Amino acid sequence: MSSKTRAFSPFSPFSLILGIPMLVATALAVHACIIPDTYIQVRTTDENLHGVRIVEGIPLDEPARAACDPTNLACPMPDATGLPHFLDPANDSFKFCVCSENKVDENRLGGVLFYAEDADEEEGSPRDSLYAVLALDWSPTLGESAFDYVAYRSYLDPRDALDLYFSSYETSVIKRPRPWVRSMTLNDETGHFDLCNGAGRVLAPGDHTLTLMVTDRPWFTTEPLDGATETGLDTTAITLEGVPDISAGATYDIETYVFHCFEEGDEECNCVEPA
């Protein structure tokens, strides 16, 4: 048999010589497709790892404070609000009154500070913006939206994101992420918070509730309708302040305070002409 007609054998020396470079090339190609994952960070943008919480400091006795820091006798806590959940009208500090026009309640509260925290962060900064409303005489047990009960807008605007509040608590928390505290300051130009006259509506004498709600997403917004309604009016999207946008991953927290309003003329009242 001549060399021209000789069959090719995969085990011949010639084929082995040709196969070595091919194997090397194939191995290099496979190796080039392997991407090391050592420095890859997978991020998800649709999760809300830390829920929002309304927080406040609490009084602790000395042994409890020493357990946190034996030297300074202090525990990392947010500042205290100083506002009890029941503002007992038997206490002189909480004898509020519904006053007539052009008069002010001399017994109204001084400025009030509330605090909320959300530990979600991204690249060393808070990830979520927080929003808050004050609702008058609303309860989640009513089965009604808080939107129709939002009040005290001159003290707390539901459309504005809350301000960051920096204190030693931010950097001294123990075995948990930085809390990224926000603050809500409720006062007017005189430095007071008037529960019975500053709601934006007239309150009847008697017992009332103030509910603070904080969420970590913008408030729920309705979908606009295409075209005109049956009345011929265009319908635009409506932001329902006081309604957390659960579909967008929102969390929320609420705290409720009970207070009493006396009627002007009652001996507990102290309605005066503004200074």
Rosetta blueprint (number, residue, H / E / L):
1 M L
2 S L
3 S L
4 K L
5 T L
6 R L
7 A L
8 F L
9 S L
10 P L
11 F L
12 S L
13 P H
14 F H
15 S H
16 L H
17 I H
18 L H
19 G H
20 I H
21 P H
22 M H
23 L H
24 V H
25 A H
26 T H
27 A H
28 L H
29 A H
30 V H
31 H H
32 A H
33 C L
34 I L
35 I L
36 P L
37 D L
38 T L
39 Y L
40 I L
41 Q L
42 V L
43 R L
44 T L
45 T L
46 D L
47 E L
48 N L
49 L L
50 H L
51 G L
52 V L
53 R E
54 I E
55 V E
56 E L
57 G L
58 I L
59 P L
60 L L
61 D L
62 E H
63 P H
64 A H
65 R H
66 A H
67 A H
68 C H
69 D L
70 P L
71 T L
72 N L
73 L L
74 A L
75 C L
76 P L
77 M L
78 P L
79 D L
80 A L
81 T L
82 G L
83 L L
84 P L
85 H L
86 F E
87 L L
88 D L
89 P L
90 A L
91 N L
92 D H
93 S H
94 F H
95 K L
96 F E
97 C E
98 V E
99 C L
100 S L
101 E L
102 N L
103 K L
104 V E
105 D E
106 E L
107 N L
108 R L
109 L E
110 G E
111 G L
112 V E
113 L E
114 F E
115 Y E
116 A E
117 E E
118 D L
119 A L
120 D L
121 E E
122 E E
123 E L
124 G L
125 S E
126 P E
127 R L
128 D L
129 S L
130 L L
131 Y E
132 A E
133 V E
134 L E
135 A E
136 L E
137 D L
138 W L
139 S L
140 P H
141 T H
142 L H
143 G L
144 E L
145 S L
146 A H
147 F H
148 D H
149 Y H
150 V E
151 A E
152 Y L
153 R L
154 S L
155 Y L
156 L L
157 D L
158 P L
159 R L
160 D L
161 A L
162 L L
163 D E
164 L E
165 Y L
166 F L
167 S L
168 S L
169 Y H
170 E H
171 T H
172 S H
173 V L
174 I L
175 K L
176 R L
177 P L
178 R L
179 P L
180 W L
181 V E
182 R E
183 S E
184 M E
185 T E
186 L E
187 N L
188 D L
189 E L
190 T L
191 G L
192 H E
193 F E
194 D L
195 L L
196 C L
197 N L
198 G L
199 A L
200 G L
201 R L
202 V L
203 L L
204 A L
205 P L
206 G E
207 D E
208 H E
209 T E
210 L E
211 T E
212 L E
213 M E
214 V E
215 T E
216 D L
217 R L
218 P L
219 W L
220 F L
221 T E
222 T L
223 E L
224 P L
225 L L
226 D L
227 G L
228 A E
229 T L
230 E L
231 T L
232 G L
233 L L
234 D E
235 T L
236 T L
237 A L
238 I L
239 T E
240 L L
241 E L
242 G L
243 V L
244 P L
245 D L
246 I H
247 S H
248 A H
249 G L
250 A L
251 T L
252 Y E
253 D E
254 I E
255 E E
256 T E
257 Y E
258 V E
259 F E
260 H E
261 C E
262 F E
263 E E
264 E L
265 G L
266 D L
267 E L
268 E L
269 C L
270 N L
271 C E
272 V E
273 E L
274 P L
275 A L
